[in-house]
Amino acid sequence: MAQLKVTQVKSKIGGTSDQRNSLRSLGLHRIGQTVVKPDRPEFRGMIHAVRHLVRVEEVD
């Protein structure tokens, strides 16, 4: 199964509570932090909610 490498590139300050909660659920706490998550619909939805704050790459 493919993996998604998610890196936070912008601050969560000024975002809605849903956006802050999505970042927290993804495991992102600071700018520049990277996590690897499985490519599943649940994670895709969280990434979609904060797509302007993160950079996503697909890794094998």
TORPA-4810 file (N, C-alpha, C, O; in nm, 3 decimals):
<nodes>
NODE_1_0.084_-0.118_0.000_0.000_0.000_0.000_0.088_0.124_0.000_0.193_0.127_0.065_M
NODE_2_0.047_0.225_-0.072_0.122_0.350_-0.081_0.118_0.426_0.051_0.026_0.409_0.131_A
NODE_3_0.217_0.507_0.071_0.227_0.590_0.190_0.227_0.736_0.147_0.269_0.769_0.036_Q
NODE_4_0.180_0.824_0.235_0.181_0.967_0.209_0.274_1.034_0.309_0.261_1.015_0.430_L
NODE_5_0.368_1.111_0.258_0.457_1.189_0.343_0.400_1.330_0.349_0.393_1.400_0.249_K
NODE_6_0.359_1.370_0.470_0.292_1.498_0.491_0.384_1.589_0.572_0.428_1.552_0.680_V
NODE_7_0.412_1.708_0.519_0.498_1.805_0.585_0.420_1.934_0.606_0.361_1.987_0.512_T
NODE_8_0.421_1.984_0.730_0.356_2.111_0.757_0.446_2.225_0.710_0.562_2.231_0.750_Q
NODE_9_0.392_2.315_0.627_0.472_2.424_0.572_0.422_2.561_0.616_0.492_2.660_0.597_V
NODE_10_0.304_2.569_0.673_0.249_2.695_0.720_0.192_2.677_0.860_0.165_2.566_0.904_K
NODE_11_0.176_2.790_0.929_0.129_2.789_1.067_-0.021_2.762_1.075_-0.097_2.793_0.983_S
NODE_12_-0.062_2.702_1.185_-0.204_2.677_1.209_-0.271_2.798_1.274_-0.393_2.800_1.290_K
NODE_13_-0.194_2.900_1.310_-0.250_3.020_1.373_-0.345_3.087_1.273_-0.310_3.107_1.157_I
NODE_14_-0.464_3.120_1.319_-0.563_3.184_1.234_-0.653_3.084_1.165_-0.750_3.123_1.100_G
NODE_15_-0.623_2.955_1.177_-0.707_2.852_1.116_-0.828_2.822_1.202_-0.833_2.859_1.320_G
NODE_16_-0.923_2.754_1.145_-1.041_2.715_1.221_-1.008_2.600_1.314_-0.902_2.537_1.303_T
NODE_17_-1.097_2.574_1.407_-1.073_2.465_1.502_-1.068_2.330_1.430_-0.995_2.241_1.472_S
NODE_18_-1.146_2.314_1.323_-1.142_2.190_1.246_-1.005_2.170_1.181_-0.954_2.058_1.177_D
NODE_19_-0.946_2.278_1.131_-0.814_2.268_1.071_-0.708_2.235_1.176_-0.621_2.152_1.151_Q
NODE_20_-0.716_2.299_1.291_-0.620_2.270_1.398_-0.634_2.125_1.445_-0.534_2.058_1.472_R
NODE_21_-0.758_2.078_1.455_-0.782_1.939_1.496_-0.730_1.840_1.391_-0.677_1.735_1.427_N
NODE_22_-0.744_1.873_1.265_-0.693_1.785_1.159_-0.542_1.775_1.165_-0.487_1.666_1.151_S
NODE_23_-0.474_1.888_1.186_-0.328_1.884_1.199_-0.286_1.801_1.319_-0.192_1.722_1.311_L
NODE_24_-0.355_1.818_1.429_-0.323_1.742_1.550_-0.346_1.593_1.528_-0.265_1.511_1.572_R
NODE_25_-0.454_1.557_1.460_-0.483_1.416_1.432_-0.382_1.354_1.337_-0.353_1.235_1.346_S
NODE_26_-0.327_1.435_1.247_-0.223_1.386_1.158_-0.090_1.371_1.229_0.001_1.306_1.178_L
NODE_27_-0.077_1.432_1.348_0.047_1.422_1.423_0.143_1.536_1.394_0.262_1.524_1.421_G
NODE_28_0.091_1.646_1.339_0.176_1.760_1.306_0.159_1.868_1.413_0.047_1.908_1.444_L
NODE_29_0.271_1.915_1.468_0.267_2.013_1.575_0.343_2.139_1.542_0.317_2.243_1.602_H
NODE_30_0.439_2.134_1.449_0.519_2.253_1.419_0.555_2.256_1.271_0.551_2.154_1.202_R
NODE_31_0.589_2.374_1.224_0.627_2.392_1.084_0.755_2.314_1.057_0.849_2.317_1.137_I
NODE_32_0.757_2.244_0.947_0.873_2.164_0.908_0.866_2.020_0.954_0.948_1.938_0.910_G
NODE_33_0.772_1.987_1.040_0.759_1.850_1.087_0.697_1.762_0.978_0.606_1.805_0.906_Q
NODE_34_0.746_1.640_0.966_0.699_1.547_0.864_0.651_1.418_0.928_0.714_1.367_1.021_T
NODE_35_0.540_1.366_0.879_0.489_1.236_0.923_0.457_1.154_0.798_0.431_1.209_0.691_V
NODE_36_0.460_1.022_0.813_0.425_0.931_0.704_0.299_0.856_0.746_0.296_0.792_0.851_V
NODE_37_0.197_0.865_0.663_0.068_0.803_0.691_0.029_0.713_0.575_0.070_0.737_0.461_K
NODE_38_-0.049_0.608_0.603_-0.098_0.524_0.492_-0.197_0.601_0.406_-0.266_0.691_0.454_P
NODE_39_-0.203_0.566_0.279_-0.292_0.633_0.185_-0.432_0.573_0.200_-0.470_0.480_0.129_D
NODE_40_-0.507_0.630_0.295_-0.642_0.582_0.323_-0.738_0.700_0.318_-0.695_0.815_0.334_R
NODE_41_-0.866_0.675_0.295_-0.963_0.785_0.283_-0.969_0.875_0.406_-0.991_0.996_0.393_P
NODE_42_-0.950_0.819_0.525_-0.957_0.900_0.647_-0.847_1.006_0.648_-0.872_1.122_0.680_E
NODE_43_-0.726_0.965_0.612_-0.614_1.058_0.610_-0.625_1.155_0.493_-0.588_1.272_0.506_F
NODE_44_-0.677_1.109_0.379_-0.697_1.197_0.265_-0.793_1.310_0.301_-0.772_1.424_0.261_R
NODE_45_-0.897_1.278_0.377_-0.994_1.380_0.419_-0.931_1.484_0.511_-0.957_1.603_0.496_G
NODE_46_-0.849_1.439_0.606_-0.782_1.532_0.696_-0.684_1.621_0.619_-0.674_1.741_0.645_M
NODE_47_-0.612_1.560_0.524_-0.517_1.636_0.443_-0.592_1.738_0.357_-0.545_1.850_0.339_I
NODE_48_-0.708_1.700_0.304_-0.786_1.792_0.222_-0.829_1.914_0.302_-0.834_2.024_0.249_H
NODE_49_-0.861_1.895_0.431_-0.906_2.005_0.515_-0.795_2.107_0.539_-0.823_2.225_0.561_A
NODE_50_-0.669_2.063_0.534_-0.556_2.153_0.562_-0.459_2.159_0.443_-0.340_2.181_0.461_V
NODE_51_-0.510_2.141_0.322_-0.424_2.132_0.204_-0.343_2.257_0.179_-0.240_2.250_0.113_R
NODE_52_-0.387_2.372_0.231_-0.312_2.496_0.213_-0.201_2.512_0.317_-0.119_2.604_0.307_H
NODE_53_-0.196_2.423_0.417_-0.095_2.431_0.523_0.011_2.323_0.513_0.112_2.329_0.583_L
NODE_54_-0.009_2.224_0.426_0.082_2.110_0.420_0.128_2.086_0.277_0.067_2.133_0.180_V
NODE_55_0.238_2.009_0.266_0.287_1.959_0.137_0.280_1.807_0.146_0.322_1.748_0.246_R
NODE_56_0.227_1.743_0.042_0.207_1.598_0.043_0.286_1.536_-0.070_0.281_1.582_-0.184_V
NODE_57_0.359_1.428_-0.038_0.431_1.350_-0.138_0.393_1.203_-0.120_0.371_1.157_-0.008_E
NODE_58_0.387_1.131_-0.230_0.358_0.989_-0.224_0.489_0.912_-0.223_0.576_0.934_-0.308_E
NODE_59_0.503_0.821_-0.127_0.623_0.738_-0.118_0.581_0.591_-0.122_0.468_0.558_-0.086_V
NODE_60_0.670_0.506_-0.165_0.638_0.363_-0.173_0.691_0.286_-0.055_0.672_0.165_-0.047_D
</nodes>
